[in-house]
Amino acid sequence: MKTLTALGLIAGIAATPLAMADARLDDAKNAVALGKDYGIVEFRSIEFDDDYWGETEIEGWLEDGWYVEVEIDSNGNIDREKRTRSERESYGLSADAVVNYLDAASREGMVWFEDFDVNSRGFIDIEGEDDRGQDLDIDFRSDSLEPIRVEWDD
């Protein structure tokens, strides 16, 4: 059942314009939904990869403690799936928390999302662009939706 639902979500993501290696807020939220449906309970990273046209990579921990990396190609197929048993303690954010931080980045002016990362110390980094095409990098702490740093690059 998970596979069928995941394939439906993948198809929805694939139909969106990912050729720019960026995603609109709804596309990024769809990637979170895909990861959640896949079984990820703690998200570590979501990346709209610029190395391969339209590829999305989602990383995080499953409920049973396995660390998973899933790559989805522009046609909506799972291109690569890698599971590893990690000896370190899991860290990351729930799907709902990731969506809340994406919304917070949007309120700061981010329109296109390239990368979402959380590290083991609770720092969250979201990279993308504003509506003028300027690079925008926003950092948060996992205990607050108020940014600790907002940086525009020309």
Disulfide bonds with the S-S distance in Angstrom:
none
